[in-house]
Each structure stands twice: as C-alpha cells, then as structure tokens.
Amino acid sequence: MPRAACVSSRRASGRAGRARCARRRGAIGALVALACLGAATSPARAEAPATPTTGEAPPRPEHARAAARAFEEGERAFRAGDFARAAAAFEAAYRAAPHASPLWNAARSWHRAGEAVRAANLYARYLREAPPDAPDRDAAGAALGQLAPRLGRIDVYAPGAHGVRVDDAPVEGASVYVNPGSHVVAGEVDAQILRRTEVIGAGEVRSVALVAAAPRELPPAPRPPPPAAGAPAVPRATPRPSPEPPPARRPLPPAGVIVGAAVTAIGAGLTVASGLDTLAARDAFDAAPTEENLAAGRGKQRRTNVLLGATIGLGALTGAAAVWLVDWGTPPAAASPPRHALALSLGPARLTLGGAF
C-alpha cells in the first residue's frame, strides 16, 4: 500500500496532527483496499477492507486505483495552496470510488478557495453519507453552521419529478444551498416542465414544490326532482330563437343632406356670380390696361377660384354623407286591408245578423 500524504499535515501538530494524518492515510488505504476487494476471490480477504459509504457495490479495481491517484493529486494541490484544483481532484476521487473522505476534503478545499456554495453543499452531502462515527462529522457540522447564515437554502419537494435542477445545476438531495438572489427551480413532471422562481435572502430557507396541478372537475348539474304521483306532466318550454339584432343606425338624419345640398347650391350661385364679375373685370382691363384694373381683376379671379373649390368640397361631403352617414329609415310596412265578415244565424222564432269590420 503506498504511503499517503495528509491534506491538513501543515496545520497539524502533536498527537492531534498525527491522528488527522492517520485518517487521511486511512482514506487512501480504503480506496486502494477497494481495488484489492474487486480482485479478491477469498471470503477472508473480502471482509477486511473498508466498503463505500453509499451502500453501493465495491468499485472495479481500475476505478479504485484511479480514485487513489486522484486523492493523492488533491493532497499535493492542497499542500501547494491550489485549493480549487485540489477540490476538483477530490471530487474526481469520489466519483471514481464513492467514499466519505474525498467528500470531506473536497468541501474543505472549496471552503478555502472561497467557493461558499460548493463547500456548503459538499459539507451537507458529507453529513448525509458519512457513517455516524465518522471522525470529521463535528467539524463538517461546524463549518456548515459558519457558512449557512451567509447563504440561502432551497428545500425542493418534487415527488415523481425527473431532472430536478436549480439554475441548471442538478440537485443532489432534498436541499441545496445558493447565493442570495433570484433562482429558478425546474423539473419534469408527467412530461411537463415545471418552473418556479424564488427570491431568497441570506440565512433564509424556502420550500419549493414541483407538483403538477390536478385538472379541476366541474360539479354535475343538479337533476330536477321527479314529479309527484298523479301530477300532470309539465311540458318543457321550447327555447325561442334569439331575435336578430336591429341594423346599426347611422348618425345623421336626412335633414343634414338637405342642408348640405342647399349650402352647395348657394355656393354654386355665388361662384357663377363671381365668375361673371371676373369676366367683366377682364373686359375693363382690356379697355384700359392699368395697374389698378389688373389688381382688381386678379383679386376677383382668386375669389372665384376659392368659391369654386369650396362649392366642389361641399358637394363631395354632402354626397358622401348621403351615402354612408344618413339614416334614411325603413319604409313602413304596408297596412293590411281590413277584413269584413258577415254571419247569418237562424233560431226558433228569430233571425240574427252579425258582422266584423
């Protein structure tokens, strides 16, 4: 078995430091022992090595050896102060051969790297998966208690949901620690993607349920009571067709068109009179071509043009109003002619004549 280095050996001193180093060497020894367990054929050798904390079957020998190499790489990076690389190596060791020790070391590495959310979630996972007598449970609980007031926690209730994620990151367990702010919880329930948005502050805990809403059933319509014995049957009322809505009425009465036509006629008369006056002014200018006669003729010509344009505009507006805006009404229906009827009856000793008009 290779000699294991200790992640926390720089800060350990005395008996406590030697004990912590022994635990780290035991973690690597457990990972290497898992490789031996995968290749062992004797039941006596299979009882000695440690088993994974997740309750799964022992990993394959190559996976256990890869986990041991990743664990040693994480220790070297931790001693060099590269905590982010150390955390990634410890997580790779856990993925290759799940064990509590890589989880603890990955959480401490992310904590020192300043990644509070990653560290808190790994501390919580370590507390869920480590055995009750794990030597670092108290330290993990204390570290999580230090980080929790600075973060928010989302408790996800998603029975039957698949692919539950918080901000596109898979959720491992029923709770996840997040930075304060707005977060989206999503998951697939009954082939339907459900999303919930939560705004959480530091130290707050929010519960989010991803449950598909059940379709609302309408209550059955009440049945009429049966008729009493001997009571006559009540005929059902036949629904009458709804009357057709009356045609939309137009806003102007016919008098508006009459007034418009009269004004147009007056304008036309004024235009003709002004035109004749303009012709007379032209004759006066031809007889005496002076500046005064020229100015007078031009003024009368402008007046005639204005009157002509106004008359044409009034005529167009009056015609348009007559077609689209005037309510000409519906001619009343012809009154039906009166009906006349005579009746003659003969009785004992009498003769009766009656009629209806």
DOPASE-774949 format. One record per residue (C-alpha): residue in one letter; chain; x, y, z. Coordinates in Angstrom, 3 decimals. Example, Ala and Ser with C-alpha at 12.3 -4.5 7.8 and 13.67 -1.06 7.14 Angstrom:
// DOPASE-774949
  residu  chaine         x         y         z
       A       A    12.300    -4.500     7.800
       S       A    13.670    -1.060     7.140
// end
This chain:
// DOPASE-774949
  residu  chaine         x         y         z
       M       A     0.000     0.000     0.000
       P       A     1.535     3.416    -0.917
       R       A     2.317     5.877     1.855
       A       A    -0.368     8.614     1.881
       A       A     0.278    12.299     2.395
       C       A    -2.062    14.339     4.571
       V       A    -4.044    17.364     3.347
       S       A    -4.012    19.022     6.734
       S       A    -0.474    17.993     7.752
       R       A     0.814    21.575     7.524
       R       A    -1.545    22.724    10.256
       A       A    -1.452    19.612    12.427
       S       A     0.787    19.415    15.452
       G       A     1.357    16.890    18.225
       R       A    -0.938    13.972    18.746
       A       A    -3.956    15.625    17.029
       G       A    -1.893    16.211    13.856
       R       A    -0.661    12.629    13.796
       A       A    -4.216    11.369    14.272
       R       A    -5.516    13.502    11.396
       C       A    -2.701    12.314     9.143
       A       A    -3.539     8.750    10.066
       R       A    -7.152     9.359     8.995
       R       A    -6.028    10.734     5.621
       R       A    -3.730     7.757     5.108
       G       A    -6.654     5.563     6.056
       A       A    -8.794     7.237     3.364
       I       A    -6.267     6.433     0.638
       G       A    -5.805     2.988     2.137
       A       A    -9.545     2.432     1.938
       L       A    -9.597     3.463    -1.731
       V       A    -6.688     1.161    -2.553
       A       A    -8.268    -1.607    -0.497
       L       A   -11.395    -1.269    -2.637
       A       A    -9.257    -2.116    -5.641
       C       A    -7.966    -5.202    -3.842
       L       A   -11.529    -6.165    -2.925
       G       A   -12.585    -6.086    -6.541
       A       A    -9.841    -8.604    -7.443
       A       A   -10.048   -10.822    -4.342
       T       A   -11.521   -14.289    -4.521
       S       A   -11.119   -15.341    -0.899
       P       A   -14.037   -14.508     1.509
       A       A   -11.499   -13.930     4.298
       R       A    -9.748   -11.147     2.317
       A       A   -13.070    -9.594     1.326
       E       A   -14.058    -8.783     4.929
       A       A   -11.012    -6.702     5.835
       P       A   -11.143    -3.648     3.500
       A       A   -13.477    -0.706     4.052
       T       A   -16.624    -0.509     1.956
       P       A   -18.093     2.528     0.208
       T       A   -20.279     4.768     2.389
       T       A   -23.035     4.969    -0.227
       G       A   -24.130     1.342     0.181
       E       A   -23.230     0.516    -3.420
       A       A   -21.238    -2.469    -4.613
       P       A   -17.403    -2.149    -4.408
       P       A   -15.958    -0.348    -7.433
       R       A   -13.944    -2.068   -10.087
       P       A   -10.191    -2.275    -9.416
       E       A    -9.281     0.273   -12.103
       H       A   -11.813     2.735   -10.665
       A       A   -10.416     2.336    -7.154
       R       A    -6.845     2.861    -8.378
       A       A    -7.973     5.987   -10.286
       A       A    -9.637     7.251    -7.088
       A       A    -6.398     6.738    -5.125
       R       A    -4.376     8.621    -7.745
       A       A    -6.892    11.494    -7.785
       F       A    -6.849    11.637    -3.972
       E       A    -3.044    11.905    -3.929
       E       A    -3.179    14.612    -6.602
       G       A    -5.676    16.538    -4.474
       E       A    -3.338    16.328    -1.468
       R       A    -0.418    17.670    -3.496
       A       A    -2.512    20.568    -4.811
       F       A    -3.777    21.333    -1.289
       R       A    -0.238    21.488     0.083
       A       A     0.710    23.797    -2.802
       G       A    -2.184    26.144    -1.954
       D       A    -4.089    25.448    -5.199
       F       A    -7.373    24.744    -3.410
       A       A    -9.629    24.852    -6.495
       R       A    -7.538    22.158    -8.242
       A       A    -7.418    20.154    -5.026
       A       A   -11.221    20.281    -4.708
       A       A   -11.678    19.133    -8.316
       A       A    -9.265    16.223    -7.738
       F       A   -11.040    15.125    -4.544
       E       A   -14.403    15.235    -6.341
       A       A   -12.919    13.095    -9.135
       A       A   -11.767    10.601    -6.489
       Y       A   -15.288    10.483    -5.065
       R       A   -16.843     9.907    -8.479
       A       A   -14.439     7.062    -9.200
       A       A   -14.965     5.338    -5.832
       P       A   -17.623     6.980    -3.605
       H       A   -16.276     7.412    -0.057
       A       A   -16.784     9.964     2.721
       S       A   -13.154    11.105     2.932
       P       A   -12.943    12.646    -0.596
       L       A   -16.200    14.486     0.139
       W       A   -14.774    15.982     3.339
       N       A   -11.545    17.029     1.637
       A       A   -13.377    18.492    -1.384
       A       A   -15.628    20.527     0.922
       R       A   -12.635    21.899     2.886
       S       A   -10.796    22.730    -0.355
       W       A   -13.748    24.663    -1.817
       H       A   -14.150    26.415     1.541
       R       A   -10.546    27.637     1.419
       A       A   -10.910    28.563    -2.252
       G       A   -13.737    30.957    -1.293
       E       A   -16.480    28.924    -3.023
       A       A   -19.010    29.049    -0.183
       V       A   -21.928    27.493    -2.090
       R       A   -19.935    24.469    -3.302
       A       A   -18.395    23.984     0.106
       A       A   -21.755    24.151     1.910
       N       A   -23.403    21.630    -0.430
       L       A   -20.458    19.200    -0.039
       Y       A   -20.456    19.584     3.760
       A       A   -24.177    18.761     3.735
       R       A   -23.604    15.751     1.488
       Y       A   -20.786    14.533     3.719
       L       A   -23.102    14.713     6.754
       R       A   -25.735    12.710     4.839
       E       A   -23.383     9.964     3.623
       A       A   -20.666     9.656     6.278
       P       A   -21.172     6.959     8.940
       P       A   -22.392     8.122    12.363
       D       A   -18.942     7.612    13.909
       A       A   -17.039     9.464    11.144
       P       A   -14.213    11.461    12.794
       D       A   -14.943    14.690    10.873
       R       A   -18.713    14.938    11.399
       D       A   -18.439    17.582    14.123
       A       A   -16.006    19.681    12.078
       A       A   -18.251    19.442     8.995
       G       A   -21.297    20.493    11.031
       A       A   -19.413    23.453    12.495
       A       A   -18.168    24.573     9.062
       L       A   -21.673    24.303     7.593
       G       A   -23.052    26.306    10.506
       Q       A   -20.489    29.000     9.718
       L       A   -21.457    29.200     6.026
       A       A   -25.256    28.826     6.266
       P       A   -26.017    32.367     7.590
       R       A   -24.309    33.847     4.522
       L       A   -26.267    31.681     2.055
       G       A   -29.846    30.762     1.275
       R       A   -31.271    27.240     1.285
       I       A   -33.942    25.836    -1.011
       D       A   -35.803    22.708     0.104
       V       A   -37.202    21.032    -3.007
       Y       A   -40.320    18.851    -2.777
       A       A   -40.669    17.091    -6.119
       P       A   -42.275    13.635    -5.845
       G       A   -42.149    11.825    -9.178
       A       A   -40.133    14.604   -10.840
       H       A   -37.170    13.935   -13.123
       G       A   -34.136    16.099   -13.817
       V       A   -34.683    18.495   -10.919
       R       A   -32.284    21.428   -11.285
       V       A   -31.616    24.747    -9.583
       D       A   -30.225    27.328   -12.005
       D       A   -29.400    24.498   -14.465
       A       A   -27.366    22.627   -11.818
       P       A   -28.590    19.145   -10.789
       V       A   -29.995    18.922    -7.257
       E       A   -28.430    16.198    -5.106
       G       A   -30.612    15.547    -2.087
       A       A   -33.689    17.395    -0.906
       S       A   -31.915    20.689    -0.126
       V       A   -29.448    22.908    -1.929
       Y       A   -27.518    25.960    -0.726
       V       A   -27.476    29.009    -3.034
       N       A   -26.208    32.556    -3.027
       P       A   -28.772    35.224    -2.035
       G       A   -30.826    36.377    -5.019
       S       A   -33.277    35.016    -7.584
       H       A   -33.120    31.321    -8.525
       V       A   -35.111    29.060   -10.869
       V       A   -36.112    25.554    -9.772
       A       A   -37.174    23.305   -12.671
       G       A   -38.087    19.669   -13.191
       E       A   -40.113    17.372   -15.443
       V       A   -43.386    16.050   -14.014
       D       A   -45.715    13.931   -16.189
       A       A   -43.955    15.016   -19.405
       Q       A   -44.439    18.651   -18.376
       I       A   -41.612    21.054   -17.494
       L       A   -42.436    22.910   -14.277
       R       A   -40.527    26.033   -13.246
       R       A   -40.659    28.008   -10.032
       T       A   -38.753    31.247    -9.385
       E       A   -37.756    32.103    -5.815
       V       A   -36.021    35.191    -4.437
       I       A   -34.106    34.211    -1.295
       G       A   -32.023    36.256     1.105
       A       A   -29.048    35.389     3.270
       G       A   -29.942    32.921     6.013
       E       A   -33.427    32.245     4.574
       V       A   -34.909    28.823     3.858
       R       A   -37.571    28.448     1.147
       S       A   -39.599    25.353     0.278
       V       A   -40.429    24.848    -3.410
       A       A   -42.907    22.204    -4.590
       L       A   -42.803    20.878    -8.153
       V       A   -46.237    19.260    -8.370
       A       A   -48.468    19.270   -11.437
       A       A   -51.844    20.857   -10.760
       A       A   -54.711    18.369   -10.915
       P       A   -57.411    19.175   -13.505
       R       A   -60.404    20.824   -11.924
       E       A   -63.598    18.822   -12.232
       L       A   -66.880    20.674   -12.573
       P       A   -69.690    19.516   -10.241
       P       A   -72.515    17.655   -12.003
       A       A   -75.600    19.677   -12.820
       P       A   -78.450    19.081   -10.340
       R       A   -81.308    16.952   -11.625
       P       A   -84.879    18.218   -11.317
       P       A   -86.994    16.334    -8.744
       P       A   -89.316    13.678   -10.177
       P       A   -92.978    14.731   -10.482
       A       A   -95.339    13.642    -7.746
       A       A   -97.584    10.661    -8.351
       G       A  -100.729    11.656   -10.210
       A       A   -99.454    15.127   -11.019
       P       A   -99.846    16.205   -14.637
       A       A   -96.655    16.277   -16.631
       V       A   -95.305    19.765   -17.143
       P       A   -94.361    20.320   -20.762
       R       A   -90.846    21.519   -21.323
       A       A   -90.509    25.012   -22.638
       T       A   -89.195    25.184   -26.146
       P       A   -86.394    27.705   -26.345
       R       A   -87.197    30.548   -28.663
       P       A   -84.611    31.652   -31.151
       S       A   -82.970    34.886   -30.134
       P       A   -84.161    37.827   -32.205
       E       A   -81.811    39.207   -34.755
       P       A   -80.140    42.410   -33.639
       P       A   -81.511    45.537   -35.269
       P       A   -79.385    47.052   -38.002
       A       A   -76.956    49.691   -36.837
       R       A   -78.368    53.169   -37.119
       R       A   -76.475    55.900   -38.911
       P       A   -75.718    59.116   -37.045
       L       A   -77.137    61.784   -39.388
       P       A   -80.805    62.460   -40.236
       P       A   -81.885    63.145   -43.844
       A       A   -82.178    66.843   -42.980
       G       A   -78.374    67.021   -42.868
       V       A   -78.174    66.129   -46.572
       I       A   -80.858    68.659   -47.414
       V       A   -78.972    71.426   -45.622
       G       A   -75.708    70.380   -47.283
       A       A   -77.343    70.409   -50.723
       A       A   -78.788    73.876   -50.084
       V       A   -75.434    75.273   -48.992
       T       A   -73.804    73.676   -52.038
       A       A   -76.391    75.313   -54.311
       I       A   -75.782    78.710   -52.700
       G       A   -72.058    78.246   -53.174
       A       A   -72.605    77.365   -56.805
       G       A   -74.678    80.532   -57.318
       L       A   -72.030    82.691   -55.688
       T       A   -69.344    81.030   -57.812
       V       A   -71.278    81.823   -61.017
       A       A   -71.833    85.428   -59.955
       S       A   -68.174    85.838   -59.048
       G       A   -67.170    84.328   -62.396
       L       A   -69.307    86.841   -64.266
       D       A   -67.807    89.662   -62.230
       T       A   -64.329    88.371   -63.067
       L       A   -65.157    88.395   -66.790
       A       A   -66.374    91.981   -66.500
       A       A   -63.124    92.948   -64.790
       R       A   -61.151    91.338   -67.623
       D       A   -63.140    93.403   -70.175
       A       A   -62.423    96.546   -68.166
       F       A   -58.693    95.746   -68.174
       D       A   -58.758    95.139   -71.931
       A       A   -60.377    98.540   -72.398
       A       A   -57.999   100.334   -70.020
       P       A   -54.893    98.237   -69.169
       T       A   -53.883    99.965   -65.925
       E       A   -52.299    98.583   -62.779
       E       A   -55.463    99.285   -60.817
       N       A   -57.637    97.321   -63.245
       L       A   -55.080    94.473   -63.266
       A       A   -55.048    94.189   -59.455
       A       A   -58.856    94.318   -59.313
       G       A   -59.156    91.573   -61.924
       R       A   -56.676    89.307   -60.171
       G       A   -58.475    89.717   -56.827
       K       A   -61.817    88.779   -58.389
       Q       A   -60.214    85.765   -60.084
       R       A   -58.837    84.479   -56.715
       R       A   -62.251    84.945   -55.132
       T       A   -63.848    82.946   -57.931
       N       A   -61.336    80.113   -57.539
       V       A   -61.922    79.958   -53.764
       L       A   -65.683    79.852   -54.203
       L       A   -65.357    77.142   -56.851
       G       A   -63.151    74.942   -54.615
       A       A   -65.454    75.395   -51.615
       T       A   -68.517    74.546   -53.680
       I       A   -66.945    71.384   -55.050
       G       A   -65.845    70.323   -51.488
       L       A   -69.343    70.919   -50.072
       G       A   -70.857    68.893   -52.874
       A       A   -68.477    65.973   -52.258
       L       A   -69.085    65.984   -48.482
       T       A   -72.841    66.146   -48.966
       G       A   -72.779    63.197   -51.371
       A       A   -70.601    61.095   -49.052
       A       A   -72.839    61.858   -46.082
       A       A   -75.909    60.895   -48.081
       V       A   -74.394    57.503   -48.909
       W       A   -72.652    56.460   -45.662
       L       A   -73.832    58.656   -42.767
       V       A   -77.510    59.472   -43.252
       D       A   -80.170    57.177   -41.818
       W       A   -82.851    57.246   -44.465
       G       A   -85.049    54.929   -42.376
       T       A   -87.005    51.846   -43.367
       P       A   -90.272    52.352   -45.184
       P       A   -93.160    51.246   -43.005
       A       A   -94.823    48.020   -43.939
       A       A   -97.997    48.379   -45.905
       A       A  -101.044    48.092   -43.694
       S       A  -103.078    45.005   -44.346
       P       A  -106.540    45.801   -45.742
       P       A  -109.386    45.493   -43.271
       R       A  -111.279    42.255   -43.275
       H       A  -115.053    42.292   -43.412
       A       A  -117.222    39.352   -42.407
       L       A  -120.959    38.797   -42.109
       A       A  -122.744    35.950   -40.339
       L       A  -126.430    34.987   -40.515
       S       A  -127.952    32.620   -37.944
       L       A  -131.496    31.282   -37.773
       G       A  -133.076    30.216   -34.482
       P       A  -136.517    29.438   -33.128
       A       A  -138.686    32.439   -33.889
       R       A  -135.666    34.689   -34.528
       L       A  -133.232    35.739   -37.213
       T       A  -129.761    37.097   -36.248
       L       A  -127.349    39.009   -38.490
       G       A  -123.751    39.696   -37.273
       G       A  -120.583    41.045   -38.779
       A       A  -116.937    42.099   -38.161
       F       A  -115.250    45.129   -39.716
// end
